Amino acid sequence: MITDQQAHSGTPNTRLPKEFVDRLTRPFTRFLRIEAAVGALLLLFTIAALVMANSPWAHMLEAAWETQIGLKLGSLEFARSFREWINDGLMTLFFFLVALELKRELVLGELKKPRMAALSIAAAIGGMVVPAAIYLTLQTGQPGQNGWGTVMATDTAFVIGCLALLGSRIPQSLRVFMLSLAIVDDIGAILIVAIGYSSHIAWGALMVAGLGVAIVRAMAIFGFRGFPIYFLLGGVIWCAVDASGIHATITGVILGLMTPARRWVDDDRLYAILSQVIAHPTSGEGSGDTENRQTLQVAEIAARETLSPVERLVIGLHPWVGFIIMPLFAFANAGLPLSLSDLGNSVTIAVFSAFVLGKPIGILVFSWLAVRSHIAARPRDLSWRLIAGGSLLAGIGFTMALFIANMAFGERLLTSAKLGIFLASLFSAAAGLALLAWLPERGNTPQIRCE
């Protein structure tokens, strides 16, 4: 049995055994914890996509992205291009992770305080409504008017990466505010995709998807805890939603928000179980189904279940989404033949104006209204100047903007929309960083009462 002295001592027996692979994985694990790394990798792959799109190999790369991949069974064919599998399939995991992060913040993080959550939600709504209104004002009656959803979302990775460059000059409250805002408007944007950019709805397939969601909920209520069966059901639901005509990535949002955020085993139960652990027999023979083995198995499950499903999935998926799926998406979609002739295109101007003007105006106005009406509370160290700087950074739309642009625009206008997205993202990053860098150091920032 483990004694209190052994549990709190620094002896080697109280630690996990060390392997050579730990020397390789630990630095990589530390690297994964740095949010800015995702933004840096996205930037690298974006540059690579732009270089390839303006190189002699552009047509070869485009042909590779359009390669059809899928299954064909008799008259039934389920195939997509390589790019479509990335945009519709892999990006479902991106939205699943976004929904998980929102659920975690709402239940376990800063957003569990209703008035704090209201500030981010109000800002996100303003950051969606005002840019869309500006875009429609400039594009109503023109070929690009269907692209209003392109300007509604903020790129989480690039925004957090920009904030990381400022280090201690900005308070943690700004990072929490911007992360929450970006997550909420990512959710809003994918809902817009499901509603505004879906084809004719097949109600039979949608009913199958609804039944699958109900089964997932029932399994959670009855205590099924294995992830593989949930992922299998998630795949079935994804296929049903896709067949229904609604954009299949909404599956990730629904299942992410349904994931439990409460842990199954609390600390007291964990310590009680661990206190019963007896060292595994050291003989060369297998121990069989002994009491010692059963106790160790229970302890293993208890240690795992002290983290909620939301937390475990975020930890497991974040490296894959951040370092593989998002860069792959950028590489597949950010390619743009550069031409100065597109600078005066009305779609380019509308996208640029909506991001650069609409985002900061919408975030600031809606945040101010929420605070003044006492619906929301503003943290003491989150001044209006900091919110203004963050709202400028919110004009970095990139990932979600490209995602929606691919559905909203035809080939002729897509290049102009991409140019507007890139120019707006560059301007917003530069303006936001300049304003936040000009503000006083964090330690000298005047304390403002919570409103």
N, C-alpha and C positions, 0 to 999 in steps of 0.2 A: 504494500500500500504506500502511496506517496505521502510523505509527511510534509507539514508546513515548512520545515527547515529546508527539505530537499526542493520543494516547489519554488522557494524564493532564493535559493543559493545560486551561485554562478557556476556550479560544477558542470563538466561536460555532459554528464548523464541526464541533465534536465533539458538538454538542447537536442535538436535534430542532428543526426550524423551528417557530416560534410562529405561531399563528393566533388570530383574534379569539375563536373559540369557546372557546379555553383559558381566557379570563378568566371564562367562565361555568361551565365544567365543573370547574375546579380547586377552587373553594369547595364545590361540591356533592360532589366526591370526598372532601374533608376531612370533610364532614358525614356521609358514608356510613361513614366509619371509626369513628364514635362509636357504640358499641353501645347506649348509653343512648337514642339517638334512636329506635330501634325500639320500645323500651318506652314512650317518650313518645307515639309515634304510635298504638301499641296502646291506650293509655289514652284518647287523644282519640277514637278510633273506638268504644271501648267506651261512653264517656259519650254519644256521638252515638246509638248503638244504644239505650241506656236511655232517652234523651230521646224518640226516635221511638216506642219501644214504649209510652210513656205519653202519647202525643200523639193528637190527633184523626185523624192520618194513619196510625196503626198498621196498620189493616186494609188500606189501600192498599199499604203497604210489604210486608206479609206476602204479599199477592197477587202482588206483583212477584217476591218470592223464590221463590214456588211456580210461576212461569211455566215451562212445559215447553219444553225446548230439546233438539233432537236430529235424528236422521235416520230416515226411514222408507222402506224399499225393499220394496215388495210387502207380504208378510205379516211381514217382519222390521222391528222397530222398536227403535231404540237411542236412548232419550230419558231425560232426567232433568230435575228442576227446577233452576232457576238455583242455588239453595242447595246442592243435591246435587252439581252440577258443581264448586262451590267445595270442598265437604267431601271429595269422593271423587277429583276430578281435580286441582285446583290443590294440594291438601294433599299429594298424592303428591310434588310437587316440594319441599315443606317437609321431608318425611321423607327424601327423597333428599339434601337438603342436610345434615340432621342426621346421616345415615349417613356422608356425605363428611367432615364435621367429626370424627366419631369415628375414621374411618380415618386421617385426617391426624394426630390426636393419638396414635393407637396406633403409627404408623409414624415420624412426624416430630417429634411434640411430647413433652410431659412424660410421657405415658402409655406411651412406648416403654420406660420403666424398669418392669419387671414389678411390683416392690413398690409403686411409686408408683401404678401403674394399679390395683393390688389395693385400695388405700384407697378410691378413687372408686367402684370396682365394688361393693365390700362395702357402702359407704354407700348407693349407689343401690338395691341389693337390699333393705337394711333399710328404706329409704324407700318401697319398694313393698309389701313383705310386711306390715309392721306396720300401716300405714293400712288395707290391705285386710282384715286380721284384725279391726281395731277396727270397721270398717264392717259386716262380716258378723256380728260379735257383736251389733251393735245392730239389724240388719235381717233376720237369719235368720227365715224363716217369714212375713215381711211382703212386701207387693207390691214394695218397692224392693230386694229382696235381689240382683237381677241387676245392680245398678249398682256392684258392688264395684270394677270396673276404673276407674271415674271418679276415684278418689282416689289413683291410683298414680303420676302423673307430675308433674313440676315444669316451670313455664313458664320457659324459658331467657331469653327477652328481658326479662321483668319482673325476674327475679332479677339479671341482669347490670346492668340499669338501676338497680336499688336499690343495688348495690355501687358503681356509678359515682358515685352521690351522695355516697359517703363518701370519695372521692378517695384521698389518701395515708394516711388513717387506718388502712387495712387493707393487708396485704401482698399481693403478686401471687399468692402461693401459694394464698390463699383464693379468688381469682377463678378460677384454674386448677382448683382442687378443685370449686368449685360448677359451673363450666362443664362439666367432665367428668362430674360426677354427673348434671346435668340431661340431657346428651346420652345417657348410658347408660340413664337411666330413661325417656327418650322412646322409645328403641329397645325397651326392655322393654315399654312400654305398647302400642306398635303390634304387637308379637308377641302380646300378650294380646288385642288386637282381632282379629288374624287367627285366633287359636285359639278365643277365648271368645265372639266376637260375629259369627261368620260363619254363613251359612245352610248348607243341605245341599250337600255337595261334589259337583260334577260332575267325575269323574276324567278324562274325555276332554279337557276344556278345561284341566285342571291339567297334563296330560301335554304339551299344546301349549305351555303356559307354561314347563314344564321344558325342552322342546326349545329354546325361544327363549333361555333362560338359558344353555344349553349352547353355542348358536351364538355368543352374546356372548362367552363365555369363549374359544372357539376363535378368534374374530376377534382378541381381545386377544393370544393366544399367537402368532398368525401375523403380528402387527404392524400391523393396521388401526388408524389413528390419527385418522381423521376423526370428529368428534362427531356430525354430522348423521345418519349411518347408524346410530349407536348410539341416538340419540334416536328414530329411526324404529322400530328393533327394540324399544326400550323401550315405545313406544306399542302395538305388537302384543302384547307380553307383558302390558301393563296390561289390554288388552281380554280376553285369555285368562284372566288371574287373576280379573277381574271376572265373567266368565261361569262360572268354576268355583264361585262361591259364597263364596270367601275374599275378605275385604275388600281391594280393589285397591291401597290405599295401601302394602301390604307390598311391592309392586313397587319402590317408591322405596328402601326399606331394603336389599333384596337387591342392586339394581344399584349403590347407593351404596357398599356394602361390597365389591363386586367391582371397583370402579374402581381402577386402578393408582395407587399413591402414590409410586412411584419415577420420577424423571425420565429421559428418554431420552438427553439430551445433557448431559454434565458440563461443568464450567467450563473444563477444559483444552482439550477439543474445541471449545467455543464460541470461546475466544480464538484457537485455531489457525485456525478458519474465518474469524473476523473479520479476522485479519491478512492474509487473501487478498483482502479486499474492495477493489475499485478503483472510484473515483468513476464514476458513470453518465455517459455522454457527454452533453454539453450542447447538441449540435446539435438543430435543430428536427425532424429526421427521426427516425422510430422506430429503435431500436437493433436490433430483431429478436432472433433467438435467438442472441445473441453470448455469448462467454465471460463478459463483464462481467455481463450480465443473469443468466446461470445462477448466477454466484457470489453475486449479490445475493439471488437466490431461496433458495439454500442457507442464506445467512446469516439470512434472515427465518425460515426453518423452525427453524434452530438456536436463535435467540433465543427463539422461542416454546416450544420443547421443553426449555428449561432449567428450566421449571416443570413439575412433574408434572401429569398429568390431574386429580388430586384438587385441587391448588392452583388450577389454572386454572378449574375448574368452581365452586369455592367463591367465587373472586373474581368470576366472571361471574354466578352465581345469587344471591349474598347480597343485593345491592340489590333484586332483583326479589321475592325471598321476604320479606325484612324490611320493605320499604316498600310492597308492593302486596298480596301474597298473604295475609300474616298480618293486616294491618288489614282487608282485605276479609272474611276469615274472621270476625274479631271483630265487624264490622258486621252480618254475616249471621246470627250465632249468639248474640250477647250480649244481644239484646233481651229484656227481662224486665218484665212488668207488675208494678210494685212494690205489695205488699200486706203489711201487718203481720200478717195472719192466717196467713201461711205460716211465720212465725218458729218456731212450735211444732210444725211438721210433722216427723215422725220422719225423713224423708229429709234434710231440711235439717240437723237435729241430727247425723245420722250422718255426712254429708259434712263438716260443719264440724269435728266431733270428730276424724275420721280425718286431716284435713289438719293441724289445729292441734296435736293431740297425737301422732298416729301418725308424722308425718314427722320431727319432731325426736327422738322416742324411738327410732325405727327407725334413723335415720342415726347417732346417737350410740352406741347399743348395738352395732350391727354394726361401726362404725368401731373402737370400743374393742376388740372381740373380735378383729378382724383384726390390730390392732397388737399386742395382747397375745400372740397366737398366732404372731407374727412372719411372718404371711402378707403383711402390708403394712407400709410405712414411712411415718411422718409427718414432713413437712418441719420443719426447726428453727423457722421463724417461724410455723408454723400451730399455734397453741395450741388446747387443748380449748375454751377460751372462744370463740375465733374459730369453731371448728367448730360450737359450740352456736348462735352467732348466725346462721351460714349455714344450719344445719338449720331454724331458725325461718323463714328466708326461703324454704326449700324448700316450705313450705306454700302458696306461691303456685302454684296448679295451672293456672288459667285456660285457656290455649289447648287443651292436651291434655285437660283435664278436660271442657271443653265439647264437644270432639270426640267423646269416648267417651260422654258423657251423652246426646248426640243419638241414639246407637245403643242405649243400655242402657235408657232410660226411655221410657214412653209419654207422650203429650201431657199427661196429668193430673199426672204426677209430675215432668216435666221442669222446670217452673217452680220447684218446691221444690228440686230439685237445683241449678239455676242460682243460686238465692238462697244456698244453702249454699256454693257455689264462690266467689261474690263476697264473702260475709262472711268466709270463711276466708282468702281472698287479702288482703283489707284488714287483717285482724288479724295475719296472718303478716308482711306487709310492715312494719306499724307496730312489732310486737314485735322482729323481726329488726333493723330499723334502729336502734331504741332501744338494744338490747343492744350492737350493734357500735359505735354512736356513743359509748357510755359507756366502752368499752374505751380503754386508753391510746393516745396517738398512735403511729403506726407506728415512729417512731424511738425511742420509749421502751418498746416492747414487749419484755418479757424474752425473751432467747434460750433456747429450750428444745431440748435435744439431740434428734437424730433417733432415733425409737424403732423 
